[in-house]
């Protein structure tokens, strides 16, 4: 990635709905040249997609929890991964080092909804031996922007 690419990625992280003309102006390129650079970045996987970022509270999902999961057996990994892939409340799933196997970021409506997810979805059906849950009380920072070396 050259300096134009880095500048384009940084700009698009903050202004994902910018026009090619706006991006071209920032880069000092024509709109078609800016568009071509972005298409190249998309093809290379540097830019993976575009999305609206909804407010979870406004959509009825105010509770945020991080759930550490330990599987009963590594043989249950595939079924577990398929199951959490279908669970809309699970926003992220990370295979982690340490005492646990996975760390899940979960958004739900309330503690009863979280209990349903833990007891009836994860533990009862998908080979989960243990979970440890941390409920978020307040968020000081949350971003999708990555630092782009300049």
Backbone as CSV, one residue per row, in Angstrom:
resi,resn,N_x,N_y,N_z,CA_x,CA_y,CA_z,C_x,C_y,C_z
1,UNK,0.844,-1.188,0.000,0.000,0.000,0.000,0.880,1.239,0.000
2,UNK,0.600,2.133,-0.913,1.352,3.377,-0.945,0.608,4.446,-0.141
3,UNK,1.138,5.658,-0.123,0.543,6.726,0.686,-0.862,7.097,0.206
4,UNK,-1.137,7.003,-1.100,-2.482,7.272,-1.609,-3.479,6.252,-1.054
5,UNK,-3.086,4.982,-1.066,-3.961,3.923,-0.563,-4.252,4.118,0.923
6,UNK,-3.218,4.417,1.694,-3.397,4.622,3.137,-4.310,5.809,3.409
7,UNK,-4.115,6.870,2.657,-4.953,8.053,2.826,-6.403,7.751,2.435
8,UNK,-6.581,6.971,1.376,-7.930,6.590,0.937,-8.625,5.752,1.997
9,UNK,-7.931,4.769,2.556,-8.523,3.912,3.586,-8.888,4.739,4.811
10,UNK,-7.978,5.599,5.252,-8.252,6.440,6.424,-9.467,7.323,6.183
11,UNK,-9.565,7.915,5.000,-10.702,8.783,4.678,-12.006,7.990,4.628
12,UNK,-11.982,6.835,3.994,-13.200,6.035,3.862,-13.678,5.463,5.199
13,UNK,-12.753,5.217,6.137,-13.180,4.756,7.461,-14.009,5.828,8.159
14,UNK,-13.691,7.088,7.914,-14.430,8.183,8.541,-15.615,8.647,7.701
15,UNK,-15.522,8.443,6.378,-16.537,8.966,5.462,-16.890,7.901,4.426
16,UNK,-17.497,6.816,4.876,-17.781,5.681,4.006,-18.753,5.971,2.875
17,UNK,-19.502,7.048,2.982,-20.467,7.388,1.935,-19.950,8.494,1.015
18,UNK,-18.673,8.791,1.099,-18.094,9.840,0.254,-18.203,9.456,-1.223
19,UNK,-18.283,10.452,-2.051,-18.316,10.218,-3.495,-16.893,10.034,-4.004
20,UNK,-16.799,9.477,-5.220,-15.473,9.336,-5.834,-14.829,10.716,-6.010
21,UNK,-15.633,11.718,-6.327,-15.104,13.077,-6.506,-14.515,13.602,-5.194
22,UNK,-15.227,13.367,-4.072,-14.713,13.814,-2.770,-13.416,13.090,-2.418
23,UNK,-13.392,11.800,-2.638,-12.175,11.043,-2.356,-11.043,11.493,-3.272
24,UNK,-11.355,11.667,-4.542,-10.342,12.142,-5.488,-9.768,13.478,-5.077
25,UNK,-10.621,14.370,-4.590,-10.153,15.690,-4.138,-9.168,15.542,-2.976
26,UNK,-9.516,14.689,-2.017,-8.640,14.456,-0.852,-7.292,13.886,-1.294
27,UNK,-7.331,12.997,-2.291,-6.104,12.328,-2.754,-5.359,13.134,-3.796
28,UNK,-6.002,14.154,-4.348,-5.381,14.898,-5.439,-5.406,14.119,-6.744
29,UNK,-6.451,13.294,-6.910,-6.611,12.467,-8.107,-7.972,12.753,-8.729
30,UNK,-8.165,12.285,-9.938,-9.488,12.373,-10.559,-10.418,11.368,-9.877
31,UNK,-11.716,11.581,-10.044,-12.696,10.649,-9.472,-12.503,9.235,-10.015
32,UNK,-12.308,9.056,-11.342,-12.086,7.689,-11.836,-10.813,7.041,-11.282
33,UNK,-9.761,7.828,-11.106,-8.514,7.277,-10.549,-8.720,6.867,-9.088
34,UNK,-9.466,7.674,-8.323,-9.761,7.332,-6.932,-10.605,6.058,-6.866
35,UNK,-11.593,5.959,-7.754,-12.441,4.767,-7.789,-11.627,3.529,-8.116
36,UNK,-10.712,3.640,-9.038,-9.868,2.498,-9.416,-8.998,2.047,-8.246
37,UNK,-8.460,2.994,-7.498,-7.652,2.647,-6.317,-8.500,1.890,-5.289
38,UNK,-9.717,2.362,-5.082,-10.590,1.712,-4.103,-10.963,0.319,-4.580
39,UNK,-11.262,0.157,-5.847,-11.578,-1.182,-6.377,-10.395,-2.135,-6.176
40,UNK,-9.181,-1.634,-6.356,-7.975,-2.445,-6.132,-7.875,-2.833,-4.655
41,UNK,-8.140,-1.891,-3.766,-8.092,-2.174,-2.326,-9.168,-3.188,-1.926
42,UNK,-10.330,-3.107,-2.552,-11.391,-4.083,-2.283,-10.976,-5.470,-2.775
43,UNK,-10.415,-5.525,-3.962,-9.989,-6.816,-4.531,-8.910,-7.467,-3.668
44,UNK,-8.015,-6.664,-3.102,-6.935,-7.179,-2.259,-7.391,-7.501,-0.834
45,UNK,-8.629,-7.158,-0.506,-9.139,-7.434,0.832,-8.775,-6.389,1.862
46,UNK,-8.153,-5.302,1.445,-7.840,-4.224,2.385,-9.140,-3.574,2.849
47,UNK,-10.062,-3.351,1.921,-11.409,-2.889,2.237,-12.327,-4.085,2.029
48,UNK,-12.955,-4.541,3.115,-13.768,-5.753,3.056,-15.236,-5.492,2.808
49,UNK,-15.684,-4.265,2.967,-17.090,-3.981,2.735,-17.485,-2.650,3.312
50,UNK,-18.765,-2.339,3.185,-19.324,-1.083,3.671,-20.618,-1.412,4.391
51,UNK,-20.904,-0.654,5.454,-22.118,-0.949,6.206,-22.581,0.283,6.972
52,UNK,-23.874,0.334,7.246,-24.418,1.311,8.173,-24.123,0.816,9.582
53,UNK,-23.875,1.718,10.499,-23.580,1.350,11.884,-24.754,1.769,12.762
54,UNK,-25.667,0.852,13.015,-26.865,1.209,13.794,-26.551,1.383,15.275
55,UNK,-27.388,2.152,15.947,-27.296,2.293,17.396,-27.974,1.103,18.052
56,UNK,-27.241,0.257,18.762,-27.846,-0.955,19.349,-28.991,-0.644,20.309
57,UNK,-28.844,0.410,21.099,-29.902,0.768,22.041,-31.187,1.132,21.296
58,UNK,-31.034,1.897,20.211,-32.198,2.337,19.454,-32.903,1.168,18.761
59,UNK,-32.194,0.088,18.506,-32.793,-1.091,17.884,-33.257,-2.123,18.914
60,UNK,-33.138,-1.776,20.200,-33.651,-2.652,21.241,-32.643,-3.661,21.781
61,UNK,-31.352,-3.401,21.593,-30.311,-4.303,22.100,-29.331,-3.536,22.980
62,UNK,-29.780,-3.059,24.130,-28.917,-2.224,24.963,-27.866,-2.984,25.768
63,UNK,-28.082,-4.285,25.989,-27.156,-5.025,26.847,-26.004,-5.580,26.026
64,UNK,-24.789,-5.243,26.432,-23.570,-5.750,25.796,-22.842,-6.619,26.810
65,UNK,-22.474,-7.817,26.378,-21.743,-8.736,27.256,-20.627,-9.412,26.473
66,UNK,-19.566,-9.714,27.180,-18.478,-10.517,26.625,-18.544,-11.870,27.326
67,UNK,-18.587,-12.917,26.539,-18.753,-14.264,27.089,-17.535,-15.104,26.716
68,UNK,-16.812,-15.547,27.732,-15.697,-16.481,27.529,-16.273,-17.885,27.533
69,UNK,-15.903,-18.662,26.525,-16.486,-19.994,26.344,-15.380,-21.045,26.372
70,UNK,-15.609,-22.097,27.148,-14.748,-23.271,27.132,-15.569,-24.433,26.598
71,UNK,-15.077,-25.060,25.557,-15.778,-26.191,24.956,-15.521,-27.455,25.763
72,UNK,-16.499,-28.335,25.795,-16.359,-29.607,26.497,-15.324,-30.483,25.808
73,UNK,-15.276,-30.405,24.491,-14.357,-31.203,23.696,-14.057,-30.458,22.410
74,UNK,-12.854,-30.606,21.921,-12.500,-29.949,20.658,-13.285,-30.543,19.485
75,UNK,-13.840,-31.726,19.673,-14.686,-32.324,18.625,-15.976,-31.551,18.418
76,UNK,-16.376,-30.772,19.413,-17.607,-29.992,19.289,-17.364,-28.625,18.648
77,UNK,-16.116,-28.325,18.284,-15.763,-27.011,17.738,-16.555,-26.661,16.481
78,UNK,-16.629,-27.562,15.544,-17.315,-27.277,14.279,-18.790,-26.960,14.499
79,UNK,-19.455,-27.764,15.304,-20.874,-27.536,15.590,-21.065,-26.218,16.333
80,UNK,-20.175,-25.929,17.266,-20.236,-24.678,18.014,-20.081,-23.484,17.079
81,UNK,-19.103,-23.525,16.193,-18.866,-22.418,15.271,-20.040,-22.213,14.313
82,UNK,-20.624,-23.299,13.843,-21.807,-23.178,12.982,-22.961,-22.543,13.755
83,UNK,-23.144,-22.965,14.987,-24.255,-22.452,15.797,-24.101,-20.959,16.069
84,UNK,-22.925,-20.536,16.490,-22.774,-19.106,16.787,-22.789,-18.272,15.506
85,UNK,-22.441,-18.881,14.393,-22.546,-18.191,13.115,-23.988,-17.850,12.764
86,UNK,-24.924,-18.634,13.254,-26.354,-18.404,13.005,-26.994,-17.494,14.052
87,UNK,-26.307,-17.247,15.156,-26.881,-16.457,16.244,-26.643,-14.973,15.993
88,UNK,-27.717,-14.249,15.697,-27.591,-12.825,15.394,-27.091,-12.010,16.577
89,UNK,-27.330,-12.469,17.786,-26.883,-11.740,18.974,-25.372,-11.781,19.144
90,UNK,-24.725,-12.792,18.572,-23.268,-12.905,18.665,-22.669,-12.056,17.552
91,UNK,-22.085,-10.925,17.942,-21.527,-9.984,16.976,-20.112,-10.359,16.558
92,UNK,-19.362,-10.916,17.483,-17.977,-11.310,17.218,-17.678,-12.606,17.957
93,UNK,-16.805,-13.401,17.379,-16.350,-14.628,18.027,-14.865,-14.770,17.741
94,UNK,-14.072,-14.843,18.796,-12.623,-14.906,18.648,-12.078,-16.172,19.316
95,UNK,-11.283,-16.929,18.591,-10.567,-18.068,19.168,-9.398,-17.457,19.925
96,UNK,-9.274,-17.775,21.206,-8.298,-17.090,22.050,-7.340,-18.068,22.726
97,UNK,-6.197,-17.538,23.117,-5.233,-18.295,23.918,-5.598,-18.108,25.389
98,UNK,-5.205,-19.047,26.211,-5.474,-18.932,27.639,-6.401,-20.027,28.124
99,UNK,-7.106,-19.754,29.218,-7.956,-20.753,29.859,-9.207,-21.096,29.053
100,UNK,-9.670,-20.160,28.226,-10.907,-20.367,27.482,-10.601,-20.615,26.006
101,UNK,-11.597,-21.108,25.289,-11.433,-21.385,23.863,-11.859,-20.212,22.983
102,UNK,-12.962,-19.542,23.361,-13.516,-18.466,22.542,-13.955,-17.302,23.407
103,UNK,-13.917,-16.124,22.820,-14.465,-14.928,23.441,-15.519,-14.383,22.492
104,UNK,-16.756,-14.259,22.999,-17.873,-13.796,22.194,-18.298,-12.401,22.636
105,UNK,-18.608,-11.555,21.673,-19.222,-10.260,21.939,-20.702,-10.430,21.622
106,UNK,-21.552,-10.223,22.632,-22.974,-10.515,22.510,-23.791,-9.261,22.803
107,UNK,-24.770,-8.982,21.953,-25.730,-7.891,22.166,-27.101,-8.519,22.357
108,UNK,-27.794,-8.132,23.430,-29.125,-8.671,23.653,-30.026,-7.631,24.304
109,UNK,-31.295,-8.026,24.473,-32.313,-7.081,24.933,-32.232,-6.792,26.440
110,UNK,-31.914,-7.825,27.232,-31.885,-7.676,28.688,-31.208,-8.907,29.286
111,UNK,-31.176,-8.989,30.606,-30.500,-10.128,31.252,-31.242,-11.439,31.023
112,UNK,-32.560,-11.385,30.880,-33.313,-12.608,30.587,-32.953,-13.130,29.195
113,UNK,-32.776,-12.233,28.262,-32.362,-12.613,26.910,-30.954,-13.212,26.941
114,UNK,-30.074,-12.605,27.723,-28.716,-13.148,27.869,-28.765,-14.535,28.507
115,UNK,-29.604,-14.723,29.503,-29.752,-16.029,30.146,-30.217,-17.082,29.144
116,UNK,-31.169,-16.712,28.290,-31.641,-17.637,27.246,-30.492,-18.033,26.319
117,UNK,-29.713,-17.070,25.905,-28.588,-17.350,25.006,-27.582,-18.278,25.673
118,UNK,-27.239,-17.985,26.918,-26.241,-18.798,27.626,-26.760,-20.192,27.955
119,UNK,-27.915,-20.257,28.588,-28.417,-21.540,29.088,-29.047,-22.402,28.009
120,UNK,-29.827,-21.807,27.142,-30.603,-22.601,26.192,-29.967,-22.718,24.811
121,UNK,-29.135,-21.769,24.448,-28.498,-21.833,23.133,-27.094,-22.421,23.220
122,UNK,-26.265,-21.862,24.071,-24.872,-22.303,24.119,-24.670,-23.570,24.944
123,UNK,-25.000,-23.509,26.217,-24.693,-24.626,27.116,-25.513,-25.874,26.824
124,UNK,-26.760,-25.716,26.502,-27.643,-26.874,26.334,-27.426,-27.610,25.020
125,UNK,-26.958,-26.924,23.998,-26.977,-27.530,22.674,-25.626,-27.697,21.984
126,UNK,-24.632,-26.938,22.330,-23.474,-26.856,21.443,-22.130,-27.206,22.073
127,UNK,-22.123,-28.132,22.993,-20.868,-28.651,23.521,-20.079,-27.679,24.358
128,UNK,-20.761,-26.752,25.009,-20.084,-25.774,25.848,-20.016,-26.307,27.269
129,UNK,-18.806,-26.391,27.807,-18.627,-26.890,29.169,-18.811,-25.778,30.198
130,UNK,-18.328,-24.570,29.837,-18.345,-23.474,30.819,-18.364,-22.144,30.091
131,UNK,-19.036,-21.169,30.714,-18.972,-19.795,30.230,-18.665,-18.885,31.411
132,UNK,-18.031,-17.783,31.123,-17.823,-16.703,32.098,-18.269,-15.433,31.393
133,UNK,-19.171,-14.693,32.021,-19.786,-13.552,31.361,-19.436,-12.258,32.072
134,UNK,-19.080,-11.258,31.285,-18.852,-9.904,31.776,-19.864,-8.997,31.095
135,UNK,-20.696,-8.355,31.895,-21.691,-7.424,31.365,-21.082,-6.024,31.380
136,UNK,-21.200,-5.337,30.254,-20.663,-3.986,30.118,-21.639,-2.997,30.746
137,UNK,-21.133,-2.170,31.660,-21.962,-1.154,32.314,-21.991,0.146,31.518
138,UNK,-20.854,0.510,30.935,-20.761,1.726,30.124,-19.594,1.552,29.161
139,UNK,-19.683,2.187,28.018,-18.627,2.100,27.008,-17.953,3.454,26.859
140,UNK,-16.648,3.479,27.093,-15.879,4.715,26.972,-15.415,4.942,25.539
141,UNK,-15.162,3.857,24.801,-14.723,3.974,23.410,-15.085,2.703,22.666
142,UNK,-15.619,2.893,21.487,-15.918,1.767,20.595,-15.797,2.288,19.179
143,UNK,-14.964,1.678,18.389,-14.751,2.154,17.032,-14.466,0.995,16.090
144,UNK,-14.712,1.207,14.831,-14.321,0.228,13.819,-13.081,0.711,13.062
145,UNK,-12.643,1.933,13.384,-11.500,2.509,12.671,-10.197,1.893,13.164
146,UNK,-9.353,1.535,12.215,-8.032,1.006,12.523,-6.990,2.084,12.278
147,UNK,-5.887,2.054,13.008,-4.827,3.018,12.696,-4.210,2.665,11.347
148,UNK,-4.026,3.654,10.519,-3.425,3.447,9.203,-2.075,4.164,9.227
149,UNK,-0.997,3.393,9.169,0.340,3.984,9.164,0.471,4.913,7.969
150,UNK,0.979,6.088,8.221,1.123,7.074,7.137,2.556,7.190,6.703
